[in-house]
Amino acid sequence: MRIAQIAPLFESVPPKMYGGTERVVSYLTEELVRQGHEVTLFASGDSVTSARLESGCKEALRLSNCADPLAHHTVMLDKVLEQAYDFDILHFHTDYSHFPATRNLQLPTITTLHGRLDLPDLAPLYRHFSRQPLVSISQAQRQPLGNVNWVGNVYHGLPVNLYTPRHNPGEYLAFLGRISPEKRPDRAIQIAQKAGMKLKMAAKIDPVDRQYFETTIRPLLNGPHVEFIGEINESQKNDFLGNALAYLFPIDWPEPFGLTMIEAMGCGTPTIAFRCGSVPEVIENGVSGFIVKNEEEAVDAVKRAASLNRARVRASFDRRFTVCRMAKAYLSLYESLVHDVPLASPDVHSMELSSTVAS
């Protein structure tokens, strides 16, 4: 198939550091190319891919002095539309920004929603664009929107050789991701302290969360049981997660998926996660980790983490969350949409398309 993958421009594909959406787009793109499909990746110019790369901007916007991300995404969308009929399907990972420009294309499109959908402004938007084919990344993610055009649910997947499982439990707890109130790093620190365990924290701090870090988290880092490492890259994750006793996922928000949970799983490390959002869909309680309701249950789970068979943790990953499974699911959706939508090849520089982009 001729497939366009359209990524956000905030991070490169794959991201150099933090960036779940762009990482998933990278894994999917590379697997589709490996399987022999003709893939074009629309992403930042510093992306690295075996697909054909169409640059939406010179470098990832988070690493540049970008004042207006919308400007760069608009340019990239126009590039997509100029080439649209060179593809069998357009796969967007850019939320809803492309909806007005693609709603009337006589060409299959599909949009994977990677973020939270419980914000009140989103419901009327998705009702307005109710015919757009959407893919969720968990069943829990769907709940706030209700009756829209869900065409599939595809869990994220990772390459099977990305992580090497460690079969012996480590002597510390791990926290990985982003410092923000909904991720509850404060809760992770408290759990580790109550359990009498060392906690290693590898996390980025976005500008919007800087004040939260300084006022709430930094004062908690003074204790000897906490080591704040900062943001780490992909090559550092295997040691960081694999050498931990358990990975703490003490979230306090409707998590759409939680890529770090399956990263820990790939390392053979059990996850101790709070029952929010997608957690019950991702973690097999008592197999790949423990699902808890409060800090007391989390502390008890820490004490039981070493009893979990880490080979079974990894087996859960191999069975449910590989990139091959993810690509197979998306290809099935692509095929279904391609055969359901009558294809046409109008002039992509036509007045109708130009007016749609301008509106």
DRENDO-1510 file (C-alpha; in Angstrom, 1 decimal, always signed):
<recs>
REC; n; res; u; v; w
REC; 1; MET; +0.0; +0.0; +0.0 .
REC; 2; ARG; +1.0; +3.6; -0.5 .
REC; 3; ILE; +0.6; +5.1; +3.0 .
REC; 4; ALA; +1.2; +8.6; +4.4 .
REC; 5; GLN; +2.0; +8.9; +8.1 .
REC; 6; ILE; +1.5; +12.5; +9.4 .
REC; 7; ALA; +3.1; +13.2; +12.7 .
REC; 8; PRO; +3.1; +16.2; +15.0 .
REC; 9; LEU; +6.1; +18.5; +14.7 .
REC; 10; PHE; +6.7; +19.1; +18.4 .
REC; 11; GLU; +9.2; +16.2; +18.5 .
REC; 12; SER; +11.3; +14.5; +15.9 .
REC; 13; VAL; +10.3; +10.9; +14.7 .
REC; 14; PRO; +11.6; +9.2; +16.7 .
REC; 15; PRO; +12.0; +11.8; +19.5 .
REC; 16; LYS; +15.5; +12.4; +20.8 .
REC; 17; MET; +14.2; +12.3; +24.3 .
REC; 18; TYR; +10.6; +12.3; +25.6 .
REC; 19; GLY; +7.7; +12.0; +23.1 .
REC; 20; GLY; +5.2; +9.1; +23.2 .
REC; 21; THR; +3.2; +10.0; +20.1 .
REC; 22; GLU; +6.2; +10.5; +17.8 .
REC; 23; ARG; +7.8; +7.3; +19.1 .
REC; 24; VAL; +4.7; +5.2; +18.2 .
REC; 25; VAL; +4.6; +6.9; +14.8 .
REC; 26; SER; +8.2; +5.9; +14.3 .
REC; 27; TYR; +7.7; +2.3; +15.3 .
REC; 28; LEU; +4.6; +2.0; +13.0 .
REC; 29; THR; +6.3; +3.6; +10.1 .
REC; 30; GLU; +9.4; +1.5; +10.2 .
REC; 31; GLU; +7.4; -1.7; +10.6 .
REC; 32; LEU; +5.2; -0.8; +7.6 .
REC; 33; VAL; +8.4; -0.2; +5.5 .
REC; 34; ARG; +9.9; -3.5; +6.7 .
REC; 35; GLN; +6.8; -5.3; +5.5 .
REC; 36; GLY; +7.2; -3.8; +2.0 .
REC; 37; HIS; +4.7; -0.9; +2.0 .
REC; 38; GLU; +5.5; +2.4; +0.3 .
REC; 39; VAL; +5.4; +4.9; +3.2 .
REC; 40; THR; +5.9; +8.6; +3.3 .
REC; 41; LEU; +6.5; +10.2; +6.7 .
REC; 42; PHE; +5.5; +13.8; +7.2 .
REC; 43; ALA; +7.4; +15.0; +10.2 .
REC; 44; SER; +10.1; +17.4; +11.3 .
REC; 45; GLY; +13.2; +17.6; +9.2 .
REC; 46; ASP; +15.5; +16.1; +11.9 .
REC; 47; SER; +13.5; +12.9; +11.9 .
REC; 48; VAL; +15.2; +9.6; +11.0 .
REC; 49; THR; +13.3; +7.1; +9.0 .
REC; 50; SER; +13.6; +4.4; +6.3 .
REC; 51; ALA; +10.5; +5.8; +4.7 .
REC; 52; ARG; +10.5; +8.8; +2.4 .
REC; 53; LEU; +10.6; +11.9; +4.6 .
REC; 54; GLU; +8.6; +15.1; +3.9 .
REC; 55; SER; +9.7; +17.8; +6.2 .
REC; 56; GLY; +7.2; +20.0; +7.9 .
REC; 57; CYS; +9.8; +22.2; +9.5 .
REC; 58; LYS; +13.6; +22.1; +9.9 .
REC; 59; GLU; +13.7; +20.6; +13.4 .
REC; 60; ALA; +11.4; +19.5; +16.2 .
REC; 61; LEU; +9.6; +22.5; +17.5 .
REC; 62; ARG; +10.3; +21.8; +21.2 .
REC; 63; LEU; +14.0; +22.1; +20.4 .
REC; 64; SER; +13.7; +25.3; +18.4 .
REC; 65; ASN; +12.6; +28.9; +19.3 .
REC; 66; CYS; +9.1; +28.3; +17.9 .
REC; 67; ALA; +6.6; +31.0; +18.8 .
REC; 68; ASP; +3.7; +29.6; +16.7 .
REC; 69; PRO; +3.5; +25.9; +16.2 .
REC; 70; LEU; +0.3; +26.2; +14.2 .
REC; 71; ALA; +2.2; +28.0; +11.4 .
REC; 72; HIS; +4.4; +25.0; +10.8 .
REC; 73; HIS; +1.6; +22.5; +11.1 .
REC; 74; THR; -0.4; +24.5; +8.5 .
REC; 75; VAL; +2.5; +24.3; +6.0 .
REC; 76; MET; +2.9; +20.6; +6.6 .
REC; 77; LEU; -0.9; +20.0; +6.1 .
REC; 78; ASP; -0.7; +21.9; +2.7 .
REC; 79; LYS; +2.2; +19.6; +1.7 .
REC; 80; VAL; +0.1; +16.6; +2.6 .
REC; 81; LEU; -2.9; +17.9; +0.5 .
REC; 82; GLU; -0.7; +18.6; -2.5 .
REC; 83; GLN; +0.4; +15.0; -2.6 .
REC; 84; ALA; -2.8; +13.4; -1.2 .
REC; 85; TYR; -3.8; +11.4; -4.3 .
REC; 86; ASP; -0.3; +9.8; -4.5 .
REC; 87; PHE; -1.4; +7.7; -1.5 .
REC; 88; ASP; -4.0; +5.0; -0.9 .
REC; 89; ILE; -4.6; +6.3; +2.6 .
REC; 90; LEU; -3.6; +9.2; +4.9 .
REC; 91; HIS; -3.0; +8.4; +8.5 .
REC; 92; PHE; -3.0; +11.4; +10.8 .
REC; 93; HIS; -1.6; +11.6; +14.3 .
REC; 94; THR; -2.2; +15.3; +14.7 .
REC; 95; ASP; -5.4; +15.5; +16.7 .
REC; 96; TYR; -8.2; +17.4; +14.8 .
REC; 97; SER; -6.3; +20.2; +13.1 .
REC; 98; HIS; -6.7; +18.6; +9.6 .
REC; 99; PHE; -10.4; +17.9; +9.9 .
REC; 100; PRO; -11.7; +21.0; +7.9 .
REC; 101; ALA; -9.2; +20.3; +5.1 .
REC; 102; THR; -9.8; +16.5; +4.8 .
REC; 103; ARG; -13.5; +16.0; +5.5 .
REC; 104; ASN; -14.4; +16.2; +1.8 .
REC; 105; LEU; -11.4; +14.4; +0.3 .
REC; 106; GLN; -12.4; +11.5; -2.0 .
REC; 107; LEU; -9.6; +9.6; -0.3 .
REC; 108; PRO; -9.5; +7.4; +2.8 .
REC; 109; THR; -8.2; +9.1; +5.9 .
REC; 110; ILE; -7.8; +7.8; +9.4 .
REC; 111; THR; -6.9; +9.7; +12.6 .
REC; 112; THR; -5.4; +8.1; +15.7 .
REC; 113; LEU; -6.2; +10.2; +18.8 .
REC; 114; HIS; -3.3; +10.0; +21.2 .
REC; 115; GLY; -4.4; +12.4; +23.9 .
REC; 116; ARG; -7.1; +12.8; +26.6 .
REC; 117; LEU; -10.6; +13.4; +25.3 .
REC; 118; ASP; -12.4; +14.5; +28.5 .
REC; 119; LEU; -11.9; +18.3; +28.0 .
REC; 120; PRO; -15.3; +20.0; +27.6 .
REC; 121; ASP; -14.3; +21.9; +24.4 .
REC; 122; LEU; -13.7; +18.6; +22.5 .
REC; 123; ALA; -17.2; +17.1; +22.6 .
REC; 124; PRO; -18.9; +19.6; +20.3 .
REC; 125; LEU; -15.9; +19.6; +17.9 .
REC; 126; TYR; -16.0; +15.8; +17.4 .
REC; 127; ARG; -19.8; +15.9; +17.1 .
REC; 128; HIS; -19.4; +18.5; +14.3 .
REC; 129; PHE; -16.9; +16.3; +12.5 .
REC; 130; SER; -18.8; +13.1; +13.3 .
REC; 131; ARG; -17.9; +11.3; +10.1 .
REC; 132; GLN; -14.2; +11.5; +10.5 .
REC; 133; PRO; -12.8; +7.9; +10.9 .
REC; 134; LEU; -11.2; +7.8; +14.4 .
REC; 135; VAL; -9.0; +5.2; +16.1 .
REC; 136; SER; -8.7; +5.1; +19.9 .
REC; 137; ILE; -5.6; +3.8; +21.7 .
REC; 138; SER; -7.7; +2.3; +24.6 .
REC; 139; GLN; -11.4; +1.7; +25.2 .
REC; 140; ALA; -11.2; +4.0; +28.2 .
REC; 141; GLN; -10.0; +6.9; +26.0 .
REC; 142; ARG; -13.3; +6.8; +24.1 .
REC; 143; GLN; -15.7; +7.2; +27.0 .
REC; 144; PRO; -16.0; +11.1; +27.0 .
REC; 145; LEU; -16.9; +11.3; +23.3 .
REC; 146; GLY; -19.5; +8.6; +23.0 .
REC; 147; ASN; -21.1; +8.2; +19.6 .
REC; 148; VAL; -18.5; +9.3; +17.0 .
REC; 149; ASN; -17.1; +7.4; +14.1 .
REC; 150; TRP; -14.8; +5.0; +15.9 .
REC; 151; VAL; -13.5; +2.6; +13.3 .
REC; 152; GLY; -11.0; +0.8; +15.5 .
REC; 153; ASN; -9.1; +0.5; +18.8 .
REC; 154; VAL; -5.4; -0.2; +18.4 .
REC; 155; TYR; -3.1; -0.6; +21.4 .
REC; 156; HIS; +0.5; +0.8; +21.0 .
REC; 157; GLY; +3.3; -1.7; +20.2 .
REC; 158; LEU; +7.1; -1.7; +20.4 .
REC; 159; PRO; +9.7; -3.7; +18.5 .
REC; 160; VAL; +10.4; -7.0; +20.1 .
REC; 161; ASN; +14.1; -6.4; +20.2 .
REC; 162; LEU; +13.9; -2.9; +21.6 .
REC; 163; TYR; +14.4; -4.0; +25.2 .
REC; 164; THR; +16.2; -6.9; +26.8 .
REC; 165; PRO; +14.4; -8.3; +29.8 .
REC; 166; ARG; +16.2; -8.5; +33.2 .
REC; 167; HIS; +15.1; -11.5; +35.1 .
REC; 168; ASN; +16.4; -10.5; +38.6 .
REC; 169; PRO; +14.5; -7.9; +40.6 .
REC; 170; GLY; +16.4; -4.7; +41.2 .
REC; 171; GLU; +16.8; -2.7; +44.4 .
REC; 172; TYR; +15.0; +0.6; +43.5 .
REC; 173; LEU; +11.7; +1.8; +42.2 .
REC; 174; ALA; +11.5; +3.8; +38.9 .
REC; 175; PHE; +9.4; +6.8; +37.8 .
REC; 176; LEU; +9.7; +7.7; +34.2 .
REC; 177; GLY; +8.0; +10.3; +32.0 .
REC; 178; ARG; +7.0; +13.9; +32.7 .
REC; 179; ILE; +6.8; +16.0; +35.8 .
REC; 180; SER; +3.2; +17.2; +36.0 .
REC; 181; PRO; +0.3; +17.2; +38.5 .
REC; 182; GLU; -1.6; +14.4; +36.7 .
REC; 183; LYS; +1.4; +12.1; +36.6 .
REC; 184; ARG; +1.7; +12.4; +40.5 .
REC; 185; PRO; +5.4; +12.3; +41.0 .
REC; 186; ASP; +4.7; +13.4; +44.5 .
REC; 187; ARG; +2.7; +10.3; +45.1 .
REC; 188; ALA; +5.6; +8.2; +43.7 .
REC; 189; ILE; +8.0; +9.8; +46.2 .
REC; 190; GLN; +5.6; +9.1; +49.1 .
REC; 191; ILE; +5.1; +5.5; +48.1 .
REC; 192; ALA; +8.8; +4.8; +47.9 .
REC; 193; GLN; +9.4; +6.5; +51.3 .
REC; 194; LYS; +6.7; +4.5; +53.0 .
REC; 195; ALA; +8.0; +1.3; +51.4 .
REC; 196; GLY; +11.5; +2.1; +52.5 .
REC; 197; MET; +12.8; +1.9; +48.9 .
REC; 198; LYS; +15.0; +4.1; +46.9 .
REC; 199; LEU; +13.3; +5.9; +44.0 .
REC; 200; LYS; +15.0; +6.9; +40.8 .
REC; 201; MET; +13.1; +9.6; +38.8 .
REC; 202; ALA; +13.8; +10.1; +35.1 .
REC; 203; ALA; +11.5; +12.8; +33.9 .
REC; 204; LYS; +11.3; +15.9; +31.7 .
REC; 205; ILE; +10.0; +19.2; +33.0 .
REC; 206; ASP; +8.0; +21.3; +30.5 .
REC; 207; PRO; +7.9; +25.0; +30.9 .
REC; 208; VAL; +4.2; +24.9; +31.8 .
REC; 209; ASP; +5.1; +22.5; +34.7 .
REC; 210; ARG; +8.1; +24.4; +36.0 .
REC; 211; GLN; +6.3; +26.1; +38.8 .
REC; 212; TYR; +4.7; +22.8; +39.9 .
REC; 213; PHE; +8.2; +21.2; +40.0 .
REC; 214; GLU; +9.8; +24.1; +42.0 .
REC; 215; THR; +7.0; +24.5; +44.5 .
REC; 216; THR; +5.8; +20.9; +45.0 .
REC; 217; ILE; +8.4; +18.4; +43.8 .
REC; 218; ARG; +11.8; +20.0; +44.4 .
REC; 219; PRO; +11.2; +20.2; +48.2 .
REC; 220; LEU; +10.6; +16.4; +48.2 .
REC; 221; LEU; +13.9; +15.6; +46.5 .
REC; 222; ASN; +16.0; +16.4; +49.6 .
REC; 223; GLY; +15.6; +13.0; +51.1 .
REC; 224; PRO; +18.3; +10.3; +50.6 .
REC; 225; HIS; +15.8; +7.9; +49.1 .
REC; 226; VAL; +15.2; +10.0; +46.0 .
REC; 227; GLU; +17.5; +10.4; +43.0 .
REC; 228; PHE; +16.3; +12.8; +40.3 .
REC; 229; ILE; +18.0; +12.0; +37.0 .
REC; 230; GLY; +16.1; +14.2; +34.6 .
REC; 231; GLU; +15.1; +13.4; +31.1 .
REC; 232; ILE; +16.7; +10.3; +29.5 .
REC; 233; ASN; +16.8; +9.0; +26.0 .
REC; 234; GLU; +15.7; +5.7; +24.4 .
REC; 235; SER; +19.1; +4.0; +24.8 .
REC; 236; GLN; +19.0; +4.6; +28.6 .
REC; 237; LYS; +15.6; +3.2; +29.3 .
REC; 238; ASN; +16.5; -0.5; +29.2 .
REC; 239; ASP; +19.0; -0.2; +32.1 .
REC; 240; PHE; +16.8; +2.4; +34.0 .
REC; 241; LEU; +13.6; +0.3; +33.8 .
REC; 242; GLY; +15.2; -3.2; +33.6 .
REC; 243; ASN; +17.3; -2.8; +36.8 .
REC; 244; ALA; +14.3; -1.6; +38.9 .
REC; 245; LEU; +12.3; -3.7; +41.3 .
REC; 246; ALA; +9.1; -2.2; +39.9 .
REC; 247; TYR; +7.9; +0.8; +37.8 .
REC; 248; LEU; +5.6; +3.2; +39.6 .
REC; 249; PHE; +2.7; +4.6; +37.5 .
REC; 250; PRO; +0.8; +6.6; +40.2 .
REC; 251; ILE; -1.3; +8.6; +37.8 .
REC; 252; ASP; -4.3; +10.8; +38.7 .
REC; 253; TRP; -5.9; +11.4; +35.3 .
REC; 254; PRO; -7.7; +9.4; +32.5 .
REC; 255; GLU; -4.6; +8.1; +30.9 .
REC; 256; PRO; -5.3; +7.3; +27.2 .
REC; 257; PHE; -2.7; +4.5; +27.0 .
REC; 258; GLY; +0.6; +4.9; +28.9 .
REC; 259; LEU; +3.5; +3.9; +26.7 .
REC; 260; THR; +5.9; +3.6; +29.6 .
REC; 261; MET; +3.9; +0.7; +31.1 .
REC; 262; ILE; +4.6; -1.5; +28.1 .
REC; 263; GLU; +8.2; -0.2; +28.0 .
REC; 264; ALA; +8.6; -1.5; +31.6 .
REC; 265; MET; +6.9; -4.7; +30.5 .
REC; 266; GLY; +9.4; -5.2; +27.7 .
REC; 267; CYS; +12.2; -5.0; +30.2 .
REC; 268; GLY; +10.5; -7.6; +32.4 .
REC; 269; THR; +9.8; -5.1; +35.1 .
REC; 270; PRO; +6.3; -5.1; +36.8 .
REC; 271; THR; +4.3; -1.9; +37.0 .
REC; 272; ILE; +2.4; -0.7; +40.0 .
REC; 273; ALA; -0.3; +1.5; +38.6 .
REC; 274; PHE; -3.3; +3.4; +39.9 .
REC; 275; ARG; -6.7; +2.4; +38.5 .
REC; 276; CYS; -7.2; +5.3; +36.1 .
REC; 277; GLY; -8.0; +5.4; +32.3 .
REC; 278; SER; -6.4; +2.7; +30.3 .
REC; 279; VAL; -4.5; +1.0; +33.2 .
REC; 280; PRO; -6.9; -2.0; +33.6 .
REC; 281; GLU; -6.6; -2.6; +29.8 .
REC; 282; VAL; -2.8; -2.6; +29.8 .
REC; 283; ILE; -1.8; -4.2; +33.1 .
REC; 284; GLU; -2.8; -7.8; +33.8 .
REC; 285; ASN; -3.2; -7.6; +37.6 .
REC; 286; GLY; -1.0; -10.1; +39.3 .
REC; 287; VAL; +0.9; -11.0; +36.0 .
REC; 288; SER; +2.5; -7.9; +34.5 .
REC; 289; GLY; +2.0; -5.8; +37.7 .
REC; 290; PHE; -0.5; -4.7; +40.3 .
REC; 291; ILE; -3.4; -2.3; +39.9 .
REC; 292; VAL; -4.0; -0.3; +43.1 .
REC; 293; LYS; -6.5; +2.3; +44.4 .
REC; 294; ASN; -4.4; +4.2; +46.9 .
REC; 295; GLU; -1.0; +4.7; +48.4 .
REC; 296; GLU; -1.4; +2.0; +51.0 .
REC; 297; GLU; -2.2; -0.6; +48.4 .
REC; 298; ALA; +0.7; +0.6; +46.3 .
REC; 299; VAL; +3.1; +0.2; +49.3 .
REC; 300; ASP; +1.8; -3.3; +49.8 .
REC; 301; ALA; +2.3; -4.0; +46.1 .
REC; 302; VAL; +5.9; -2.9; +46.3 .
REC; 303; LYS; +6.5; -5.5; +48.9 .
REC; 304; ARG; +5.0; -8.2; +46.6 .
REC; 305; ALA; +6.6; -7.0; +43.4 .
REC; 306; ALA; +9.6; -9.4; +43.7 .
REC; 307; SER; +7.2; -12.4; +43.7 .
REC; 308; LEU; +6.1; -11.7; +40.2 .
REC; 309; ASN; +7.8; -13.8; +37.5 .
REC; 310; ARG; +9.6; -11.3; +35.3 .
REC; 311; ALA; +9.6; -13.8; +32.4 .
REC; 312; ARG; +5.8; -13.7; +32.6 .
REC; 313; VAL; +5.9; -9.9; +32.6 .
REC; 314; ARG; +7.9; -10.0; +29.4 .
REC; 315; ALA; +5.6; -12.7; +27.9 .
REC; 316; SER; +2.6; -10.4; +28.5 .
REC; 317; PHE; +4.4; -7.8; +26.4 .
REC; 318; ASP; +5.2; -10.3; +23.6 .
REC; 319; ARG; +1.7; -11.5; +23.5 .
REC; 320; ARG; -0.1; -8.1; +23.5 .
REC; 321; PHE; +2.1; -5.1; +22.7 .
REC; 322; THR; +4.5; -5.8; +19.8 .
REC; 323; VAL; +4.8; -3.5; +16.8 .
REC; 324; CYS; +3.9; -6.4; +14.5 .
REC; 325; ARG; +0.6; -6.7; +16.2 .
REC; 326; MET; +0.0; -2.9; +16.0 .
REC; 327; ALA; +0.9; -2.7; +12.3 .
REC; 328; LYS; -1.3; -5.7; +11.5 .
REC; 329; ALA; -4.3; -4.0; +13.2 .
REC; 330; TYR; -3.7; -0.7; +11.3 .
REC; 331; LEU; -3.3; -2.5; +8.0 .
REC; 332; SER; -6.6; -4.2; +8.5 .
REC; 333; LEU; -8.2; -0.8; +9.1 .
REC; 334; TYR; -6.5; +0.6; +6.1 .
REC; 335; GLU; -7.7; -2.2; +3.8 .
REC; 336; SER; -11.2; -1.8; +5.1 .
REC; 337; LEU; -11.3; +2.0; +4.5 .
REC; 338; VAL; -9.7; +1.8; +1.1 .
REC; 339; HIS; -12.3; -0.7; -0.1 .
REC; 340; ASP; -15.2; +1.3; +1.4 .
REC; 341; VAL; -14.3; +4.7; -0.1 .
REC; 342; PRO; -14.5; +5.3; -3.8 .
REC; 343; LEU; -11.2; +6.6; -5.0 .
REC; 344; ALA; -10.9; +9.6; -7.3 .
REC; 345; SER; -7.9; +11.5; -8.7 .
REC; 346; PRO; -8.9; +15.2; -9.0 .
REC; 347; ASP; -6.4; +17.9; -9.5 .
REC; 348; VAL; -5.0; +18.5; -6.1 .
REC; 349; HIS; -4.5; +22.2; -7.0 .
REC; 350; SER; -8.2; +22.6; -7.7 .
REC; 351; MET; -10.1; +25.6; -6.4 .
REC; 352; GLU; -12.2; +23.5; -4.0 .
REC; 353; LEU; -9.1; +22.1; -2.3 .
REC; 354; SER; -7.4; +25.4; -2.1 .
REC; 355; SER; -10.4; +27.0; -0.6 .
REC; 356; THR; -10.7; +24.2; +2.0 .
REC; 357; VAL; -7.1; +24.8; +3.1 .
REC; 358; ALA; -7.6; +28.5; +3.3 .
REC; 359; SER; -10.8; +28.3; +5.4 .
</recs>
